[in-house]
Structure formats: structure tokens, C-alpha cells
């Protein structure tokens, strides 16, 4: 029989130390996470989570950082058996003085896809965890589990889940680079199992330091939507890692991980381009305006003008860059422009505008949109 936790010197000293430190808060009911009287933890490890799989269960929890903890014990019961009780299924111990791990893979006689034939509700395997101190004392005491009818929060934390055959892993392909700042993922050949629940798509992107951030859920999709378009990019050639997950009714996952970079495409041409002209003696002024591009990686705009009448409008030959405009600006004015001679007539130059982004092309040249003629 495992002795009471208060007979262990290490746990007892720990309770006093933590209790004293927390006493200053004036909230003794929640002060010591290892105290079986704690209304939140009942003395059990916190953050208990389950990840069901094919005839297995990954049990994980958080390391509270408490001294004197040398291991954990894992207990399980099955709701498919009437009046079932918790049974010991394994333990995790630290080796050579190291802190013990905070996960356990249970593969002991677990059955897949168990559910009630009348109600259709899944039968679950219920888990709970205890601490072990250096003297082998266990908290909470499995022979006297904490229960409080007056305060139902103060019970031994439990979590349940149902193992299942994992859904097929989606065969994810990357769509053609046809749209700027957009990654398109497809898995249209997916064979949906009978117990399919949902597709979940998560993404991880690089931080400013270059490390990939934690995955963030981006979408939950029904079985008739086997694709996902990601338009949350700030620049070309930005890399993300995607998790495309097929989830069944029991929460078991078939996971595909894929790394993709946003395409290096030019931005859209400027919109609503217009011009206003005014005479200035034998010359003219022209004000060119447009609507600001919506792409977040826009670096600016370029104004081109013709050198002479006619020609095939080759940049650098018939068309010359006249001015680079900052991305925040939506207009530019040229004053004192010279007319061109077309036969015996004076005509204004033809003007064109492009938008360019912050990422050069592979050849190192500026990545510009199609030209738009100013009218």
C-alpha cells in the first residue's frame, strides 16, 4: 500500500515552502499545485492531454517545474465496461537525476472505434496522472482519490478519448503559381473514410529571427472542400510549413506536412490611372494619379515616357524611365514637358506606369507589373 503523501519528507517540505510563498497571496485554496486539497489541481499534474491513434494513445502533461519529482504514474479506465475502475498502465521515471519526461504512449490492449451501438456515443479510455517523489510517495493517493461533493472542482483531473484507425494521409500538391502572394494546396484525390469528420489546415511561418513559429489553425474544411488557398503573405519567396490533417469522428488524425514558398510574381498593374494636362507657354504640365496597390509588398511605382512619336515602345529604346515614386504616393506631376512633333502637329508624350514589389526577379531585375498607359 502506498503511504500518505504527508509522510514523505521531500513532499512535506515542498508543501510548506510553496504554501509559505503562496500565503502572501491570500488565496490558500489554490496556492500549492501538489496539495490534494487544491481546488484546481487536487494535487495532480496539470495540462493533461490525449492524442488518440491506431490502437494507441499519446498521453501528455505539463512539467510544473517542482523540485523532488522523480516520475509519474499513469492510470486508465474504459467506459465500455460497466463499473470499470482505474488501472495502472505504466510510469515515466527520470534517468540519472534528469527530470522525467511528460508523455507516455499507451498501447496496452486498446481497441479502435468503440462506441455504444444504441446511442452511437463513443466509448472512451479515461486517463489520470500522479506524481512520484524521491521516496516513492505518490500524489494523489490512488487508494484514496480526492473527491469533494461540496466543491466539484477539487477532483483528480481526467481526460478521455477513443483510439481509431487513422484516416488516410492527404496527398497534398501545390498549385501552379498563377496569383501573386498566394499559395494553393490541393488534395482532390482523397478517399474519404466512413468516419471522416473534418480537414484541418494549420500553418507555421518564420519569425524575424528566422525560427518557425508554432502552428496556427487556418481553416476547418468539410469533405467536399479538398483545397486551401493561403493569401496571408507579406512578400514573395516567404516560406511556410503546412499541416493538412484529416480527422475522424474520434479525433484521430492523418497528417501531411509540406513546406511551400510564396511565388515570386509581379504585383497587379496600378488601377484607376488618369492624367490631367495644362499648357505652360510652349510646353505643358501633366499630373498622373492612380489608386494605391493593395499588395503588402509593394515597393513603389515607375513612370515611363516615350522619347519620340512612333516606334515599338521598347523599354530603354522608345520608352525611358522618368521617375520612381514611393509606395505611399498615388500621384506625380511633371512640369515644363516638351511636346513631340508628329508631322506638323505638336503632341504630348505617351506615359505609362508600373508597380514593382520588394523582391527582385531571379535575374536580379526589378519585379514590375504589366504597364498601364496613362489616358
C-alpha positions as CSV (number, residue, x, y, z in Angstrom):
1,X,0.0,0.0,0.0
2,X,1.3,3.4,-0.9
3,X,1.7,5.7,2.1
4,X,0.1,9.0,2.6
5,X,1.8,11.9,0.8
6,X,2.3,13.8,4.0
7,X,4.6,11.0,5.4
8,X,7.3,11.9,2.7
9,X,9.9,14.4,4.0
10,X,10.5,15.8,0.4
11,X,6.9,16.4,-0.4
12,X,6.1,17.7,3.1
13,X,9.0,20.2,2.9
14,X,7.8,21.2,-0.6
15,X,4.3,21.8,0.6
16,X,5.5,24.0,3.4
17,X,7.8,26.0,1.1
18,X,5.2,26.5,-1.6
19,X,2.4,27.1,0.9
20,X,4.5,29.8,2.6
21,X,5.3,31.6,-0.7
22,X,1.7,31.5,-1.8
23,X,0.4,32.5,1.6
24,X,1.3,36.1,0.8
25,X,-1.3,36.0,-2.0
26,X,-4.2,35.4,0.5
27,X,-5.6,32.6,-1.6
28,X,-4.6,29.3,0.1
29,X,-7.1,27.2,-1.8
30,X,-5.1,27.5,-5.0
31,X,-1.6,28.1,-3.6
32,X,0.1,24.6,-3.8
33,X,-0.4,22.6,-7.0
34,X,0.8,19.4,-5.2
35,X,-1.7,19.7,-2.4
36,X,-4.6,17.2,-2.7
37,X,-6.8,20.0,-1.2
38,X,-6.0,22.4,-4.1
39,X,-9.3,23.3,-5.7
40,X,-7.9,23.4,-9.2
41,X,-5.4,20.5,-9.3
42,X,-6.3,18.2,-6.4
43,X,-2.5,17.5,-6.3
44,X,-2.3,16.0,-9.8
45,X,-0.2,17.2,-12.8
46,X,-1.7,19.9,-14.9
47,X,-2.2,20.2,-18.6
48,X,-3.3,16.6,-19.2
49,X,-4.0,16.0,-22.9
50,X,-4.6,12.9,-25.1
51,X,-3.8,12.3,-28.8
52,X,-5.6,9.1,-29.9
53,X,-4.1,7.0,-32.7
54,X,-4.5,3.5,-34.1
55,X,-4.8,1.2,-31.1
56,X,-2.7,3.6,-29.1
57,X,-3.0,6.8,-27.0
58,X,-0.4,9.5,-26.5
59,X,-0.8,10.9,-23.0
60,X,1.0,14.2,-22.3
61,X,1.0,16.8,-19.5
62,X,3.0,19.8,-18.4
63,X,6.1,19.9,-16.2
64,X,5.3,22.3,-13.4
65,X,9.0,22.7,-12.5
66,X,8.5,21.4,-8.9
67,X,11.6,20.0,-7.2
68,X,11.6,16.5,-5.8
69,X,9.5,15.0,-8.6
70,X,11.2,11.8,-10.0
71,X,8.4,10.3,-12.0
72,X,4.8,10.0,-12.9
73,X,2.3,7.1,-12.9
74,X,-0.5,6.7,-15.5
75,X,-3.9,5.2,-14.8
76,X,-6.7,4.3,-17.3
77,X,-10.2,3.0,-17.3
78,X,-12.6,2.1,-20.1
79,X,-16.2,3.4,-20.2
80,X,-17.3,0.5,-22.4
81,X,-17.2,-1.8,-19.3
82,X,-19.9,-1.2,-16.7
83,X,-18.5,-0.1,-13.3
84,X,-14.9,-0.1,-14.6
85,X,-12.2,1.2,-12.4
86,X,-8.9,2.9,-13.0
87,X,-6.0,0.6,-13.5
88,X,-2.3,1.3,-13.5
89,X,-0.9,1.1,-17.1
90,X,2.6,2.5,-16.8
91,X,5.0,5.0,-15.3
92,X,7.6,7.5,-16.5
93,X,10.8,8.0,-14.5
94,X,13.7,10.4,-14.8
95,X,17.1,8.7,-15.5
96,X,20.4,9.6,-13.8
97,X,18.9,12.5,-12.0
98,X,17.2,14.0,-15.1
99,X,13.7,15.4,-14.9
100,X,11.1,12.8,-16.1
101,X,9.5,13.1,-19.5
102,X,6.0,14.4,-19.7
103,X,4.4,12.0,-22.2
104,X,3.6,8.3,-22.3
105,X,2.5,6.2,-25.3
106,X,-0.1,3.6,-24.2
107,X,-0.5,0.6,-26.5
108,X,-1.8,-1.9,-23.9
109,X,-4.9,-3.7,-25.3
110,X,-6.5,-0.6,-26.7
111,X,-9.4,-1.2,-29.1
112,X,-10.3,1.0,-32.1
113,X,-13.6,2.7,-32.9
114,X,-15.5,1.6,-29.8
115,X,-19.0,3.1,-29.5
116,X,-22.4,2.4,-28.0
117,X,-24.5,0.5,-30.5
118,X,-27.7,2.1,-29.2
119,X,-26.7,5.8,-28.7
120,X,-23.8,5.9,-31.1
121,X,-21.7,7.7,-28.5
122,X,-18.1,6.7,-28.5
123,X,-16.7,4.7,-25.6
124,X,-13.6,6.4,-24.2
125,X,-10.4,5.4,-22.4
126,X,-10.2,7.8,-19.4
127,X,-6.7,8.7,-18.1
128,X,-5.3,10.4,-15.0
129,X,-1.7,11.0,-13.8
130,X,0.0,11.2,-10.4
131,X,3.4,12.4,-9.2
132,X,6.1,10.2,-7.6
133,X,8.6,11.8,-5.2
134,X,12.1,10.7,-4.3
135,X,10.8,8.4,-1.6
136,X,8.3,6.7,-3.8
137,X,5.3,8.5,-2.4
138,X,2.5,9.1,-4.9
139,X,0.3,12.2,-5.1
140,X,-2.7,12.0,-5.4
141,X,-3.1,8.7,-3.5
142,X,-4.7,6.3,-5.9
143,X,-6.2,4.3,-2.9
144,X,-7.9,7.4,-1.7
145,X,-8.5,9.7,-4.8
146,X,-9.6,13.2,-3.9
147,X,-13.3,13.9,-4.3
148,X,-15.3,16.7,-2.8
149,X,-19.0,16.8,-3.1
150,X,-19.2,20.3,-1.8
151,X,-16.5,21.6,-4.3
152,X,-16.7,19.6,-7.5
153,X,-13.7,21.3,-9.0
154,X,-11.4,19.5,-6.5
155,X,-11.3,16.1,-8.1
156,X,-8.4,14.2,-9.8
157,X,-8.2,15.6,-13.3
158,X,-9.2,13.2,-16.0
159,X,-9.3,13.3,-19.8
160,X,-10.9,10.8,-22.2
161,X,-10.5,9.8,-25.9
162,X,-11.2,6.9,-28.3
163,X,-8.5,5.2,-30.4
164,X,-9.3,4.7,-34.1
165,X,-7.8,3.6,-37.3
166,X,-6.1,6.8,-38.6
167,X,-7.7,8.4,-41.7
168,X,-5.6,8.2,-44.9
169,X,-2.9,10.9,-45.2
170,X,-3.9,13.5,-47.7
171,X,-1.8,13.6,-50.8
172,X,-1.2,17.4,-51.0
173,X,0.0,19.0,-54.1
174,X,1.0,22.7,-54.7
175,X,-1.0,24.5,-57.3
176,X,0.6,26.5,-60.2
177,X,2.0,29.9,-59.3
178,X,-0.7,32.0,-61.0
179,X,-1.6,34.5,-58.3
180,X,0.7,36.9,-56.5
181,X,1.2,36.3,-52.8
182,X,-0.9,33.2,-52.9
183,X,-0.2,29.5,-52.2
184,X,-2.8,27.0,-53.3
185,X,-2.9,23.5,-51.8
186,X,-5.0,20.7,-53.3
187,X,-5.7,17.1,-52.2
188,X,-8.6,16.3,-54.6
189,X,-7.9,12.6,-55.0
190,X,-8.6,12.0,-51.2
191,X,-10.7,8.9,-50.4
192,X,-12.9,10.0,-47.6
193,X,-13.4,7.2,-44.9
194,X,-16.8,6.5,-43.4
195,X,-15.9,8.0,-40.1
196,X,-14.5,11.2,-41.6
197,X,-15.1,14.4,-39.6
198,X,-13.1,17.4,-41.0
199,X,-10.0,18.6,-42.7
200,X,-7.8,21.0,-40.6
201,X,-5.2,23.2,-42.1
202,X,-2.5,24.8,-39.9
203,X,0.5,26.9,-40.9
204,X,3.8,27.9,-39.4
205,X,5.8,30.9,-40.7
206,X,9.2,32.3,-39.9
207,X,9.7,34.8,-37.2
208,X,12.0,37.8,-37.6
209,X,14.8,35.8,-36.1
210,X,14.4,33.1,-38.7
211,X,12.8,30.4,-36.5
212,X,9.5,28.9,-37.4
213,X,6.6,29.9,-35.1
214,X,4.1,27.5,-33.6
215,X,1.4,26.2,-36.0
216,X,-1.7,28.3,-36.2
217,X,-5.0,26.8,-37.3
218,X,-6.1,28.5,-40.5
219,X,-9.1,26.5,-41.6
220,X,-11.5,23.7,-40.9
221,X,-12.9,22.3,-44.1
222,X,-15.7,19.8,-45.0
223,X,-15.0,16.7,-47.0
224,X,-16.3,18.4,-50.2
225,X,-13.6,21.1,-50.0
226,X,-10.2,19.3,-50.5
227,X,-8.2,22.5,-51.1
228,X,-7.0,25.6,-49.3
229,X,-5.8,29.0,-50.6
230,X,-3.4,30.9,-48.4
231,X,-3.3,34.7,-49.2
232,X,-1.7,35.8,-45.9
233,X,1.7,36.6,-47.3
234,X,3.6,39.9,-46.9
235,X,6.2,39.2,-49.6
236,X,7.4,36.8,-52.4
237,X,9.5,33.8,-51.6
238,X,8.2,33.6,-48.0
239,X,8.3,30.1,-46.7
240,X,5.6,28.4,-44.6
241,X,5.2,24.9,-43.3
242,X,1.6,23.5,-43.6
243,X,-0.1,20.7,-41.7
244,X,-3.1,19.3,-43.7
245,X,-4.9,16.9,-41.3
246,X,-7.8,14.6,-42.0
247,X,-9.6,14.0,-38.7
248,X,-12.1,11.2,-38.0
249,X,-15.1,11.3,-35.6
250,X,-12.9,10.0,-32.7
251,X,-10.3,12.8,-33.2
252,X,-7.6,10.5,-34.8
253,X,-5.6,12.3,-37.4
254,X,-3.9,11.5,-40.8
255,X,-1.3,14.2,-41.1
256,X,0.6,15.6,-44.2
257,X,3.3,18.2,-43.6
258,X,4.6,20.2,-46.5
259,X,6.8,23.3,-46.9
260,X,6.0,25.8,-49.5
261,X,7.2,29.3,-50.5
262,X,5.0,32.0,-51.9
263,X,5.5,32.5,-55.7
264,X,7.8,35.3,-57.0
265,X,5.3,37.0,-59.2
266,X,5.0,40.7,-60.0
267,X,2.2,42.7,-58.4
268,X,-1.0,43.7,-60.2
269,X,-0.9,46.7,-62.5
270,X,-2.0,50.1,-61.0
271,X,-5.7,50.8,-61.2
272,X,-7.7,53.9,-61.9
273,X,-4.8,55.6,-63.8
274,X,-5.7,59.0,-65.1
275,X,-4.0,62.2,-66.2
276,X,-4.6,66.0,-66.2
277,X,-2.8,68.3,-68.6
278,X,-2.2,72.1,-68.6
279,X,-0.4,74.4,-71.0
280,X,2.7,76.2,-69.9
281,X,3.8,78.5,-72.8
282,X,5.2,76.2,-75.5
283,X,5.4,73.3,-73.0
284,X,2.9,71.5,-70.8
285,X,2.4,70.1,-67.3
286,X,0.9,66.7,-66.6
287,X,-0.3,65.3,-63.3
288,X,-0.7,61.5,-63.2
289,X,-2.7,59.8,-60.5
290,X,-3.7,56.2,-59.6
291,X,-5.1,54.1,-56.8
292,X,-2.7,52.5,-54.3
293,X,-2.0,48.8,-54.9
294,X,-3.3,46.5,-52.2
295,X,-0.3,44.1,-52.1
296,X,1.6,44.5,-48.8
297,X,5.0,44.0,-50.6
298,X,4.6,47.0,-53.0
299,X,7.9,48.9,-53.0
300,X,6.9,51.7,-55.4
301,X,5.8,52.8,-58.9
302,X,7.7,53.7,-62.1
303,X,6.7,56.2,-64.7
304,X,7.8,55.8,-68.3
305,X,7.5,58.2,-71.2
306,X,8.1,58.0,-74.9
307,X,11.2,59.6,-76.5
308,X,9.6,60.2,-79.9
309,X,6.5,59.6,-81.9
310,X,6.1,56.1,-83.3
311,X,8.4,53.2,-82.5
312,X,7.6,49.8,-81.0
313,X,7.7,51.1,-77.3
314,X,10.7,49.0,-76.2
315,X,11.8,50.0,-72.7
316,X,15.2,51.6,-72.9
317,X,14.8,52.4,-76.5
318,X,11.5,54.1,-77.2
319,X,10.4,54.2,-73.6
320,X,12.6,55.7,-70.9
321,X,12.1,55.7,-67.1
322,X,11.2,59.2,-66.0
323,X,10.6,58.8,-62.3
324,X,10.4,56.3,-59.4
325,X,7.6,57.0,-57.0
326,X,7.4,55.9,-53.4
327,X,4.9,53.2,-52.5
328,X,2.9,55.5,-50.2
329,X,2.3,58.0,-53.1
330,X,-0.5,57.9,-55.6
331,X,0.3,60.8,-57.9
332,X,3.2,62.6,-59.6
333,X,3.5,65.8,-61.5
334,X,5.8,66.6,-64.4
335,X,6.2,70.3,-65.2
336,X,7.5,72.0,-68.4
337,X,7.3,68.9,-70.5
338,X,8.4,69.3,-74.2
339,X,5.9,68.4,-76.9
340,X,6.9,65.9,-79.6
341,X,6.5,66.7,-83.3
342,X,4.1,64.4,-85.2
343,X,4.3,65.5,-88.8
344,X,3.3,69.2,-88.5
345,X,1.5,68.8,-85.1
346,X,2.7,69.1,-81.6
347,X,1.6,66.1,-79.4
348,X,2.2,65.3,-75.7
349,X,4.4,62.3,-74.9
350,X,2.7,59.0,-74.0
351,X,3.1,58.0,-70.4
352,X,3.0,54.5,-68.8
353,X,3.1,53.3,-65.2
354,X,4.1,50.1,-63.5
355,X,4.1,48.9,-59.9
356,X,7.0,46.9,-58.5
357,X,7.5,44.8,-55.3
358,X,10.2,44.3,-52.8
359,X,11.5,41.1,-54.2
360,X,13.7,41.1,-57.4
361,X,13.3,38.5,-60.1
362,X,15.6,35.6,-60.3
363,X,17.8,37.5,-62.7
364,X,18.1,40.3,-60.2
365,X,15.9,42.8,-62.2
366,X,13.1,44.8,-60.6
367,X,9.9,42.8,-60.4
368,X,7.4,45.1,-62.2
369,X,3.8,44.7,-63.1
370,X,2.4,45.0,-66.6
371,X,2.5,48.5,-68.0
372,X,-0.6,50.7,-67.9
373,X,-0.9,53.6,-70.3
374,X,-1.9,56.9,-68.8
375,X,-5.1,58.2,-70.5
